[in-house]
Amino acid sequence: MTLTDDRQFPAALAAAMAVPIDYADGAGIDFEPYGAFLSAEDTTDWFRAWTGNNELDGDAFRVFGQDGTGGYAAFWLVRPGLATAEQPVVFLGSEGETAVVARDLGDFLWLLADGCGPYEAAAPYGAEWTSRPDDALTAVAERFAPDSRRSAGAVIELAAEEFPDFEGAVMDLCR
C-alpha cells in the first residue's frame, strides 16, 4: 500500500479522535473530529473548491476533522516515504486561513492535550487564548507520544519554523 491510498487512521489518531472534544461554549477547542479520513474523491472535490483550481487533486492531504465553519484539519503528505503519522498536520480554513499546526501526529496530540485545536493554532487568540489542558487527551498523548511533550505554543512555533512557506505554496495553487 502506498501513502497516496492509505486511508486508515493511525492508532494514535483514532484514540485521540475517540475522545470527546470540549467546545466549552466557544472557550474550548473548535474541532469536530471524523471517524475516518475523507475519501480521495471528497478530498479532491474539497481541495479544488478551496483553491478554485480544477486541475488539482487532493492526494497530498488526509482530512480527519473540521472546525465549526468547515475549515479542514489534515495531514499534509509532504515527506516522501514517511508514514502518515510522521507528516505535518495542517489547517485550511473556510475563510482562507492556512497553517502548519504540528510537525507530526505526536506534536498534534500534545496540541490537543493543551486545549488547542487546529483552528486555534492557525488563528491564535494571542493573549486571550489560555492553556486548557484536557486530562483524556493528555492521557492519549502520554500513551502514544511521551517523548514529544510540549505546550501548544511550542508545537505551533516549531511547525511554523519547519514549514515557513506552506501558506505561499498553497496560495500559489489558487486561481
KOLMAR-511588 format. One record per atom (N, C-alpha, C): atom name; x, y, z. Coordinates in nm, 3 decimals. Atoms other than C-alpha are relative to their C-alpha. Layout:
// KOLMAR-511588
- name X Y Z
- CA X Y Z
...
END
This chain:
// KOLMAR-511588
- name X Y Z
- N 0.085 -0.119 0.000
- CA 0.000 0.000 0.000
- C 0.088 0.124 0.000
- N -0.076 -0.125 0.006
- CA 0.135 0.345 -0.088
- C -0.066 0.103 0.090
- N 0.055 -0.106 -0.083
- CA 0.088 0.659 0.114
- C -0.121 0.065 -0.066
- N 0.107 -0.071 0.068
- CA -0.142 0.802 -0.152
- C -0.133 -0.073 0.008
- N 0.129 0.069 -0.013
- CA -0.404 0.530 -0.097
- C -0.026 -0.050 0.141
- N 0.015 0.042 -0.138
- CA -0.363 0.477 0.277
- C -0.104 0.090 0.068
- N 0.107 -0.077 -0.063
- CA -0.690 0.588 0.434
- C -0.035 -0.053 0.138
- N 0.023 0.050 -0.135
- CA -0.656 0.410 0.769
- C 0.057 0.099 0.101
- N -0.051 -0.085 -0.107
- CA -0.626 0.625 1.081
- C 0.116 -0.071 0.070
- N -0.099 0.056 -0.091
- CA -0.301 0.569 1.268
- C -0.066 -0.022 0.136
- N 0.062 0.034 -0.129
- CA -0.383 0.414 1.607
- C -0.008 0.120 0.094
- N -0.001 -0.117 -0.089
- CA -0.286 0.732 1.794
- C -0.107 0.101 -0.040
- N 0.104 -0.094 0.046
- CA -0.515 0.947 1.579
- C -0.138 -0.055 0.034
- N 0.129 0.061 -0.032
- CA -0.803 0.702 1.623
- C -0.031 0.017 0.148
- N 0.020 -0.015 -0.145
- CA -0.755 0.715 2.000
- C -0.035 0.144 0.035
- N 0.028 -0.142 -0.028
- CA -0.748 1.097 2.005
- C -0.137 0.041 -0.053
- N 0.128 -0.038 0.059
- CA -1.049 1.129 1.774
- C -0.118 -0.064 0.072
- N 0.106 0.064 -0.078
- CA -1.248 0.898 2.004
- C -0.031 0.076 0.129
- N 0.020 -0.080 -0.122
- CA -1.212 1.146 2.293
- C -0.094 0.115 -0.034
- N 0.088 -0.116 0.025
- CA -1.499 1.397 2.313
- C 0.079 0.131 0.012
- N -0.068 -0.130 0.002
- CA -1.369 1.743 2.224
- C -0.092 0.103 0.064
- N 0.080 -0.097 -0.075
- CA -1.489 2.016 2.461
- C 0.005 0.138 -0.066
- N 0.011 -0.132 0.061
- CA -1.606 2.325 2.274
- C -0.016 0.107 0.107
- N 0.015 -0.090 -0.116
- CA -1.693 2.486 2.611
- C -0.063 0.133 -0.038
- N 0.072 -0.121 0.040
- CA -1.936 2.734 2.456
- C 0.090 0.106 -0.063
- N -0.089 -0.092 0.070
- CA -1.660 2.887 2.244
- C 0.132 0.025 0.069
- N -0.126 -0.021 -0.072
- CA -1.387 2.887 2.508
- C 0.092 -0.121 -0.010
- N -0.079 0.122 0.011
- CA -1.264 2.536 2.424
- C 0.056 -0.018 -0.140
- N -0.055 0.036 0.131
- CA -1.149 2.357 2.111
- C -0.112 -0.004 -0.103
- N 0.097 -0.001 0.110
- CA -1.344 2.431 1.792
- C 0.046 -0.105 -0.102
- N -0.045 0.109 0.085
- CA -1.288 2.092 1.632
- C -0.100 -0.114 0.006
- N 0.092 0.113 0.014
- CA -1.518 1.819 1.505
- C 0.076 -0.112 -0.068
- N -0.078 0.109 0.061
- CA -1.316 1.500 1.453
- C -0.088 -0.094 -0.081
- N 0.067 0.101 0.081
- CA -1.412 1.248 1.189
- C 0.037 -0.138 0.053
- N -0.029 0.139 -0.037
- CA -1.424 0.873 1.243
- C 0.090 -0.068 -0.101
- N -0.085 0.054 0.107
- CA -1.226 0.817 0.921
- C 0.047 0.116 -0.087
- N -0.044 -0.102 0.094
- CA -1.030 1.012 0.663
- C -0.107 0.020 -0.107
- N 0.085 -0.023 0.117
- CA -1.233 1.177 0.388
- C 0.048 -0.089 -0.114
- N -0.037 0.080 0.116
- CA -1.238 0.968 0.073
- C 0.087 0.083 -0.093
- N -0.083 -0.069 0.098
- CA -0.997 1.052 -0.207
- C -0.084 0.094 -0.086
- N 0.089 -0.082 0.083
- CA -1.288 1.181 -0.416
- C -0.046 0.125 0.074
- N 0.046 -0.115 -0.078
- CA -1.424 1.404 -0.140
- C 0.114 0.097 0.029
- N -0.115 -0.086 -0.026
- CA -1.075 1.534 -0.062
- C 0.034 0.081 -0.126
- N -0.026 -0.071 0.125
- CA -1.018 1.623 -0.428
- C -0.106 0.106 -0.025
- N 0.108 -0.098 0.019
- CA -1.359 1.794 -0.452
- C 0.021 0.121 0.091
- N -0.024 -0.110 -0.093
- CA -1.282 1.999 -0.140
- C 0.119 0.084 -0.043
- N -0.121 -0.077 0.031
- CA -0.930 2.096 -0.247
- C -0.019 0.083 -0.127
- N 0.029 -0.078 0.121
- CA -1.048 2.203 -0.592
- C -0.089 0.119 0.032
- N 0.088 -0.111 -0.038
- CA -1.325 2.412 -0.438
- C 0.077 0.104 0.082
- N -0.074 -0.090 -0.088
- CA -1.091 2.560 -0.177
- C 0.097 0.087 -0.080
- N -0.099 -0.074 0.079
- CA -0.828 2.661 -0.435
- C -0.058 0.066 -0.124
- N 0.056 -0.048 0.125
- CA -1.060 2.729 -0.726
- C 0.075 -0.054 -0.120
- N -0.086 0.055 0.104
- CA -0.823 2.513 -0.930
- C -0.043 -0.144 -0.029
- N 0.052 0.132 0.037
- CA -0.989 2.218 -1.107
- C 0.106 -0.093 -0.058
- N -0.107 0.086 0.050
- CA -0.654 2.085 -1.228
- C 0.068 -0.079 0.111
- N -0.065 0.064 -0.116
- CA -0.554 1.973 -0.877
- C -0.076 -0.123 0.045
- N 0.068 0.106 -0.073
- CA -0.629 1.660 -0.683
- C 0.036 0.019 0.148
- N -0.025 -0.014 -0.144
- CA -0.627 1.615 -0.306
- C 0.092 -0.106 0.055
- N -0.084 0.112 -0.041
- CA -0.372 1.333 -0.296
- C 0.101 0.034 0.109
- N -0.100 -0.040 -0.099
- CA -0.135 1.532 -0.073
- C -0.061 0.020 0.139
- N 0.065 -0.026 -0.128
- CA -0.392 1.555 0.209
- C -0.081 -0.120 0.048
- N 0.086 0.098 -0.066
- CA -0.564 1.322 0.454
- C -0.082 0.078 0.104
- N 0.086 -0.084 -0.084
- CA -0.853 1.519 0.606
- C -0.065 -0.087 0.108
- N 0.052 0.079 -0.111
- CA -0.959 1.400 0.951
- C -0.090 0.076 0.095
- N 0.091 -0.075 -0.086
- CA -1.174 1.676 1.101
- C -0.017 0.142 -0.052
- N 0.027 -0.137 0.042
- CA -1.310 2.026 1.073
- C -0.036 0.086 0.120
- N 0.049 -0.091 -0.103
- CA -1.388 2.334 1.275
- C -0.147 0.029 -0.029
- N 0.142 -0.028 0.013
- CA -1.739 2.474 1.314
- C -0.041 0.070 -0.128
- N 0.033 -0.070 0.124
- CA -1.718 2.680 0.995
- C 0.031 -0.082 -0.124
- N -0.032 0.085 0.113
- CA -1.597 2.394 0.776
- C 0.144 0.002 -0.043
- N -0.143 0.007 0.029
- CA -1.223 2.455 0.780
- C 0.050 -0.140 0.033
- N -0.045 0.138 -0.015
- CA -1.034 2.125 0.750
- C 0.137 -0.013 0.066
- N -0.128 0.043 -0.056
- CA -0.758 1.966 0.955
- C 0.041 -0.124 -0.078
- N -0.046 0.110 0.083
- CA -0.544 1.727 0.755
- C 0.149 -0.025 0.020
- N -0.142 0.027 0.016
- CA -0.213 1.553 0.729
- C 0.037 0.047 -0.139
- N -0.054 -0.045 0.129
- CA -0.007 1.708 0.451
- C 0.114 -0.094 -0.034
- N -0.096 0.104 0.035
- CA 0.186 1.429 0.282
- C 0.114 0.059 -0.083
- N -0.109 -0.074 0.065
- CA 0.496 1.631 0.204
- C 0.136 -0.068 0.022
- N -0.126 0.070 -0.029
- CA 0.763 1.396 0.343
- C -0.003 -0.136 -0.070
- N 0.005 0.124 0.078
- CA 0.819 1.127 0.077
- C 0.050 -0.121 0.080
- N -0.040 0.125 -0.061
- CA 0.835 0.772 0.205
- C -0.031 -0.016 0.147
- N 0.031 0.010 -0.143
- CA 0.723 0.850 0.559
- C -0.148 -0.029 0.020
- N 0.137 0.035 -0.034
- CA 0.407 0.721 0.723
- C -0.083 0.125 0.027
- N 0.092 -0.112 -0.025
- CA 0.103 0.943 0.767
- C 0.028 0.066 0.134
- N -0.023 -0.054 -0.134
- CA 0.177 0.984 1.139
- C 0.124 0.087 0.009
- N -0.123 -0.079 0.000
- CA 0.515 1.137 1.052
- C -0.009 0.124 -0.089
- N 0.023 -0.115 0.087
- CA 0.365 1.401 0.822
- C -0.054 0.117 0.083
- N 0.053 -0.115 -0.073
- CA 0.278 1.756 0.932
- C -0.152 0.006 -0.008
- N 0.144 -0.024 -0.006
- CA -0.076 1.848 1.032
- C -0.024 0.146 -0.036
- N 0.030 -0.135 0.049
- CA -0.224 2.150 0.855
- C -0.146 0.033 0.024
- N 0.137 -0.049 -0.006
- CA -0.535 2.361 0.877
- C -0.022 0.091 -0.119
- N 0.041 -0.087 0.109
- CA -0.707 2.515 0.576
- C -0.142 0.045 0.032
- N 0.126 -0.052 -0.049
- CA -0.988 2.736 0.696
- C -0.097 0.041 -0.108
- N 0.107 -0.038 0.093
- CA -1.316 2.829 0.536
- C 0.015 0.144 -0.050
- N -0.021 -0.139 0.040
- CA -1.202 3.192 0.517
- C 0.141 0.022 -0.055
- N -0.131 -0.012 0.060
- CA -0.864 3.117 0.362
- C 0.117 -0.011 0.096
- N -0.109 0.017 -0.095
- CA -0.664 3.062 0.682
- C 0.080 -0.124 -0.038
- N -0.086 0.115 0.024
- CA -0.368 2.831 0.632
- C 0.111 -0.001 0.102
- N -0.113 0.013 -0.093
- CA -0.110 2.698 0.873
- C 0.038 -0.146 0.014
- N -0.046 0.129 -0.049
- CA 0.102 2.401 0.955
- C -0.010 0.013 0.152
- N 0.027 -0.014 -0.144
- CA -0.018 2.345 1.313
- C 0.080 -0.096 0.086
- N -0.082 0.095 -0.074
- CA 0.201 2.049 1.413
- C 0.093 -0.071 -0.099
- N -0.097 0.064 0.088
- CA 0.512 1.883 1.269
- C -0.033 -0.145 -0.031
- N 0.036 0.140 0.019
- CA 0.365 1.534 1.307
- C -0.112 -0.035 0.097
- N 0.110 0.042 -0.085
- CA 0.100 1.333 1.487
- C 0.032 0.013 0.148
- N -0.037 -0.014 -0.141
- CA 0.290 1.326 1.817
- C -0.017 0.143 0.048
- N 0.018 -0.141 -0.037
- CA 0.304 1.706 1.825
- C -0.148 0.038 0.001
- N 0.142 -0.031 0.005
- CA -0.062 1.724 1.724
- C -0.072 -0.050 0.126
- N 0.062 0.052 -0.122
- CA -0.159 1.504 2.019
- C 0.024 0.094 0.118
- N -0.030 -0.093 -0.109
- CA 0.016 1.747 2.256
- C -0.069 0.135 -0.019
- N 0.077 -0.122 0.028
- CA -0.150 2.044 2.084
- C -0.140 -0.015 0.059
- N 0.134 0.026 -0.054
- CA -0.490 1.890 2.163
- C 0.002 -0.012 0.152
- N -0.008 0.021 -0.145
- CA -0.381 1.788 2.513
- C 0.007 0.133 0.076
- N -0.012 -0.131 -0.064
- CA -0.304 2.154 2.589
- C -0.124 0.087 -0.023
- N 0.125 -0.073 0.018
- CA -0.656 2.255 2.486
- C -0.004 0.088 -0.123
- N -0.007 -0.080 0.123
- CA -0.572 2.390 2.141
- C -0.030 -0.090 -0.119
- N 0.032 0.077 0.121
- CA -0.723 2.267 1.815
- C 0.065 0.060 -0.122
- N -0.061 -0.051 0.124
- CA -0.620 2.318 1.454
- C -0.041 0.144 -0.032
- N 0.045 -0.138 0.027
- CA -0.833 2.632 1.414
- C 0.072 0.098 0.092
- N -0.064 -0.091 -0.096
- CA -0.695 2.790 1.730
- C 0.149 0.015 -0.030
- N -0.142 -0.005 0.033
- CA -0.341 2.705 1.621
- C 0.025 0.086 -0.123
- N -0.015 -0.077 0.124
- CA -0.394 2.864 1.278
- C -0.036 0.146 0.019
- N 0.045 -0.137 -0.026
- CA -0.566 3.174 1.413
- C 0.001 0.022 0.151
- N -0.008 -0.007 -0.146
- CA -0.437 3.203 1.770
- C -0.060 0.129 0.056
- N 0.063 -0.114 -0.069
- CA -0.612 3.430 2.012
- C 0.100 0.086 0.074
- N -0.101 -0.079 -0.067
- CA -0.285 3.561 2.147
- C -0.022 0.002 0.149
- N 0.014 -0.014 -0.144
- CA -0.327 3.694 2.497
- C -0.133 -0.053 0.050
- N 0.131 0.049 -0.041
- CA -0.692 3.586 2.500
- C -0.004 -0.152 0.014
- N 0.000 0.145 -0.005
- CA -0.608 3.218 2.446
- C 0.086 -0.047 0.116
- N -0.076 0.056 -0.111
- CA -0.500 3.026 2.752
- C -0.003 -0.152 -0.009
- N -0.009 0.146 -0.005
- CA -0.391 2.670 2.801
- C -0.117 -0.055 0.081
- N 0.109 0.069 -0.070
- CA -0.680 2.442 2.897
- C 0.026 -0.149 -0.011
- N -0.034 0.142 0.013
- CA -0.522 2.100 2.948
- C -0.122 -0.090 0.017
- N 0.109 0.097 -0.002
- CA -0.756 1.809 2.886
- C 0.058 -0.134 0.047
- N -0.056 0.122 -0.059
- CA -0.694 1.501 3.101
- C -0.007 -0.120 -0.095
- N 0.014 0.116 0.090
- CA -0.828 1.248 2.848
- C 0.093 0.011 -0.119
- N -0.090 -0.019 0.114
- CA -0.633 1.396 2.557
- C 0.146 -0.006 0.043
- N -0.135 0.013 -0.054
- CA -0.323 1.422 2.776
- C 0.036 -0.147 0.016
- N -0.026 0.143 -0.013
- CA -0.355 1.051 2.850
- C 0.032 -0.065 -0.135
- N -0.028 0.052 0.134
- CA -0.366 0.976 2.477
- C 0.140 0.043 -0.043
- N -0.132 -0.050 0.039
- CA -0.061 1.196 2.415
- C 0.111 -0.070 0.078
- N -0.100 0.070 -0.080
- CA 0.129 1.035 2.702
- C 0.018 -0.144 -0.045
- N -0.006 0.140 0.046
- CA 0.046 0.689 2.569
- C 0.074 -0.014 -0.133
- N -0.052 0.015 0.136
- CA 0.140 0.749 2.205
- C 0.121 0.087 -0.032
- N -0.110 -0.091 0.032
- CA 0.393 1.035 2.214
- C 0.066 0.056 0.127
- N -0.054 -0.049 -0.128
- CA 0.556 1.051 2.558
- C 0.125 0.086 -0.016
- N -0.124 -0.077 0.019
- CA 0.881 1.195 2.419
- C -0.023 0.131 -0.074
- N 0.031 -0.122 0.075
- CA 0.703 1.478 2.233
- C -0.068 0.106 0.085
- N 0.073 -0.093 -0.087
- CA 0.557 1.657 2.536
- C 0.052 0.142 -0.016
- N -0.030 -0.143 0.006
- CA 0.544 2.032 2.483
- C -0.131 0.076 0.000
- N 0.120 -0.084 -0.003
- CA 0.299 2.320 2.513
- C -0.052 0.022 -0.141
- N 0.059 -0.032 0.131
- CA 0.062 2.415 2.233
- C 0.081 0.110 -0.068
- N -0.079 -0.109 0.058
- CA 0.264 2.732 2.180
- C 0.130 -0.050 -0.061
- N -0.124 0.057 0.053
- CA 0.585 2.533 2.134
- C -0.027 -0.085 -0.124
- N 0.037 0.081 0.117
- CA 0.411 2.291 1.893
- C -0.020 0.090 -0.121
- N 0.031 -0.094 0.109
- CA 0.284 2.581 1.681
- C 0.128 0.067 -0.050
- N -0.125 -0.068 0.037
- CA 0.620 2.760 1.685
- C 0.093 -0.092 -0.078
- N -0.087 0.095 0.070
- CA 0.817 2.450 1.582
- C -0.053 -0.031 -0.140
- N 0.060 0.028 0.131
- CA 0.572 2.377 1.299
- C 0.023 0.117 -0.095
- N -0.020 -0.118 0.084
- CA 0.595 2.734 1.168
- C 0.146 0.014 -0.043
- N -0.143 -0.008 0.034
- CA 0.976 2.722 1.181
- C 0.037 -0.102 -0.107
- N -0.037 0.104 0.096
- CA 0.996 2.394 0.988
- C -0.065 0.020 -0.137
- N 0.075 -0.015 0.126
- CA 0.737 2.487 0.724
- C -0.043 0.145 -0.021
- N 0.036 -0.142 0.011
- CA 0.754 2.866 0.679
- C -0.069 0.036 -0.131
- N 0.052 -0.034 0.132
- CA 0.644 2.852 0.314
- C -0.133 -0.067 -0.034
- N 0.123 0.073 0.029
- CA 0.323 2.648 0.350
- C -0.108 0.091 -0.059
- N 0.104 -0.090 0.049
- CA 0.086 2.941 0.306
- C 0.026 0.044 -0.143
- N -0.034 -0.043 0.135
- CA 0.267 3.067 -0.001
- C -0.015 -0.112 -0.102
- N 0.013 0.115 0.091
- CA 0.280 2.720 -0.156
- C -0.145 -0.029 -0.031
- N 0.142 0.024 0.022
- CA -0.094 2.674 -0.108
- C -0.061 0.114 -0.082
- N 0.056 -0.115 0.073
- CA -0.177 3.024 -0.230
- C 0.044 0.000 -0.147
- N -0.044 0.010 0.138
- CA 0.030 2.963 -0.544
- C -0.086 -0.096 -0.083
- N 0.087 0.095 0.069
- CA -0.214 2.682 -0.629
- C -0.139 0.057 -0.028
- N 0.135 -0.060 0.013
- CA -0.519 2.909 -0.604
- C -0.015 0.075 -0.131
- N 0.031 -0.074 0.124
- CA -0.687 3.056 -0.908
- C -0.093 0.114 0.032
END
